[in-house]
Amino acid sequence: MNDPYKKCPIFNTTNFTLRIIEKSDAEDLLECYSDVNAQKYFNTDNCRKNFNFKTIDEMNWCIDFWLSEYSDKKYVRFSIINKLSGKVVGTIEIFGGAFGVLRLDIKSEYEKREYLNEIIEIAINNFYTLFNTNRIITKAIPEGVDRIKALTNNGFIQYTKENYFFRDI
C-alpha cells in the first residue's frame, strides 16, 4: 500500500484534479472559504476554526495549519482544482483509522450533484485502501439535497449521529 504521507497522490475526474493543498492556493481558496452560501455545508465539527475566512492572512494561516497536520501524518487536505479554469474551488480532507472522516468544502456553485458525485467517487475508489479504513463517514445537512443525493447514490447511508452518513468498504 502506498503511503500518502510520503508521496501524496493526485487524482483526476472529468472536471477536477485533486492534489495536496499548496500555499499558492490561498487566493482561490479564500473565494471558497468566504462564500457565505457554501459555509453552511462545511463540516467544522471538532475543528479549531469555523472556516469562515475574510482575509488572505486567515487563509494562509489555515493552509499552514493543514500542511503542518499533514507533516504530522494526521490527515491529508486535498485542493479541488477545476480543470477548465485552473482555479482551486474547494478542498477535501480525509484521515483514516477505525472511521475515515471525510470533509468536503466547495464553492456554492459546485454544490451540485454531478460535481459532488465525481469527488465522492474518488473517495470511495481510493481512500479506503490509501488511509487503511473500512468506513468513511461524512456530514451532510438536510439543506444539502444534492450532497445527500450524491452520497446515497454512492452507497452512503444515514448514520445514527444527526446529519452524518457512512459507507463501509
Secondary structure as a PSIPRED ss2 file (coil, helix, strand):
# PSIPRED VFORMAT (PSIPRED V4.0)

   1 M C   1.000  0.000  0.000
   2 N C   1.000  0.000  0.000
   3 D C   1.000  0.000  0.000
   4 P C   1.000  0.000  0.000
   5 Y C   1.000  0.000  0.000
   6 K C   1.000  0.000  0.000
   7 K C   1.000  0.000  0.000
   8 C C   1.000  0.000  0.000
   9 P C   1.000  0.000  0.000
  10 I C   1.000  0.000  0.000
  11 F E   0.000  0.000  1.000
  12 N E   0.000  0.000  1.000
  13 T C   1.000  0.000  0.000
  14 T C   1.000  0.000  0.000
  15 N C   1.000  0.000  0.000
  16 F E   0.000  0.000  1.000
  17 T E   0.000  0.000  1.000
  18 L E   0.000  0.000  1.000
  19 R E   0.000  0.000  1.000
  20 I E   0.000  0.000  1.000
  21 I C   1.000  0.000  0.000
  22 E C   1.000  0.000  0.000
  23 K H   0.000  1.000  0.000
  24 S H   0.000  1.000  0.000
  25 D H   0.000  1.000  0.000
  26 A H   0.000  1.000  0.000
  27 E H   0.000  1.000  0.000
  28 D H   0.000  1.000  0.000
  29 L H   0.000  1.000  0.000
  30 L H   0.000  1.000  0.000
  31 E H   0.000  1.000  0.000
  32 C H   0.000  1.000  0.000
  33 Y H   0.000  1.000  0.000
  34 S C   1.000  0.000  0.000
  35 D C   1.000  0.000  0.000
  36 V H   0.000  1.000  0.000
  37 N H   0.000  1.000  0.000
  38 A H   0.000  1.000  0.000
  39 Q H   0.000  1.000  0.000
  40 K C   1.000  0.000  0.000
  41 Y C   1.000  0.000  0.000
  42 F C   1.000  0.000  0.000
  43 N C   1.000  0.000  0.000
  44 T C   1.000  0.000  0.000
  45 D C   1.000  0.000  0.000
  46 N C   1.000  0.000  0.000
  47 C C   1.000  0.000  0.000
  48 R C   1.000  0.000  0.000
  49 K C   1.000  0.000  0.000
  50 N C   1.000  0.000  0.000
  51 F C   1.000  0.000  0.000
  52 N C   1.000  0.000  0.000
  53 F C   1.000  0.000  0.000
  54 K C   1.000  0.000  0.000
  55 T C   1.000  0.000  0.000
  56 I H   0.000  1.000  0.000
  57 D H   0.000  1.000  0.000
  58 E H   0.000  1.000  0.000
  59 M H   0.000  1.000  0.000
  60 N H   0.000  1.000  0.000
  61 W H   0.000  1.000  0.000
  62 C H   0.000  1.000  0.000
  63 I H   0.000  1.000  0.000
  64 D H   0.000  1.000  0.000
  65 F H   0.000  1.000  0.000
  66 W H   0.000  1.000  0.000
  67 L H   0.000  1.000  0.000
  68 S H   0.000  1.000  0.000
  69 E H   0.000  1.000  0.000
  70 Y H   0.000  1.000  0.000
  71 S H   0.000  1.000  0.000
  72 D C   1.000  0.000  0.000
  73 K C   1.000  0.000  0.000
  74 K C   1.000  0.000  0.000
  75 Y C   1.000  0.000  0.000
  76 V E   0.000  0.000  1.000
  77 R E   0.000  0.000  1.000
  78 F E   0.000  0.000  1.000
  79 S E   0.000  0.000  1.000
  80 I E   0.000  0.000  1.000
  81 I E   0.000  0.000  1.000
  82 N E   0.000  0.000  1.000
  83 K C   1.000  0.000  0.000
  84 L C   1.000  0.000  0.000
  85 S C   1.000  0.000  0.000
  86 G C   1.000  0.000  0.000
  87 K C   1.000  0.000  0.000
  88 V E   0.000  0.000  1.000
  89 V E   0.000  0.000  1.000
  90 G E   0.000  0.000  1.000
  91 T E   0.000  0.000  1.000
  92 I E   0.000  0.000  1.000
  93 E E   0.000  0.000  1.000
  94 I E   0.000  0.000  1.000
  95 F E   0.000  0.000  1.000
  96 G C   1.000  0.000  0.000
  97 G C   1.000  0.000  0.000
  98 A C   1.000  0.000  0.000
  99 F C   1.000  0.000  0.000
 100 G E   0.000  0.000  1.000
 101 V E   0.000  0.000  1.000
 102 L E   0.000  0.000  1.000
 103 R E   0.000  0.000  1.000
 104 L E   0.000  0.000  1.000
 105 D E   0.000  0.000  1.000
 106 I E   0.000  0.000  1.000
 107 K C   1.000  0.000  0.000
 108 S H   0.000  1.000  0.000
 109 E H   0.000  1.000  0.000
 110 Y H   0.000  1.000  0.000
 111 E C   1.000  0.000  0.000
 112 K C   1.000  0.000  0.000
 113 R H   0.000  1.000  0.000
 114 E H   0.000  1.000  0.000
 115 Y H   0.000  1.000  0.000
 116 L H   0.000  1.000  0.000
 117 N H   0.000  1.000  0.000
 118 E H   0.000  1.000  0.000
 119 I H   0.000  1.000  0.000
 120 I H   0.000  1.000  0.000
 121 E H   0.000  1.000  0.000
 122 I H   0.000  1.000  0.000
 123 A H   0.000  1.000  0.000
 124 I H   0.000  1.000  0.000
 125 N H   0.000  1.000  0.000
 126 N H   0.000  1.000  0.000
 127 F H   0.000  1.000  0.000
 128 Y H   0.000  1.000  0.000
 129 T H   0.000  1.000  0.000
 130 L H   0.000  1.000  0.000
 131 F C   1.000  0.000  0.000
 132 N C   1.000  0.000  0.000
 133 T C   1.000  0.000  0.000
 134 N C   1.000  0.000  0.000
 135 R E   0.000  0.000  1.000
 136 I E   0.000  0.000  1.000
 137 I E   0.000  0.000  1.000
 138 T E   0.000  0.000  1.000
 139 K E   0.000  0.000  1.000
 140 A C   1.000  0.000  0.000
 141 I C   1.000  0.000  0.000
 142 P C   1.000  0.000  0.000
 143 E C   1.000  0.000  0.000
 144 G C   1.000  0.000  0.000
 145 V H   0.000  1.000  0.000
 146 D H   0.000  1.000  0.000
 147 R H   0.000  1.000  0.000
 148 I H   0.000  1.000  0.000
 149 K H   0.000  1.000  0.000
 150 A H   0.000  1.000  0.000
 151 L H   0.000  1.000  0.000
 152 T H   0.000  1.000  0.000
 153 N H   0.000  1.000  0.000
 154 N C   1.000  0.000  0.000
 155 G C   1.000  0.000  0.000
 156 F C   1.000  0.000  0.000
 157 I E   0.000  0.000  1.000
 158 Q E   0.000  0.000  1.000
 159 Y C   1.000  0.000  0.000
 160 T C   1.000  0.000  0.000
 161 K C   1.000  0.000  0.000
 162 E C   1.000  0.000  0.000
 163 N C   1.000  0.000  0.000
 164 Y E   0.000  0.000  1.000
 165 F E   0.000  0.000  1.000
 166 F E   0.000  0.000  1.000
 167 R E   0.000  0.000  1.000
 168 D E   0.000  0.000  1.000
 169 I C   1.000  0.000  0.000
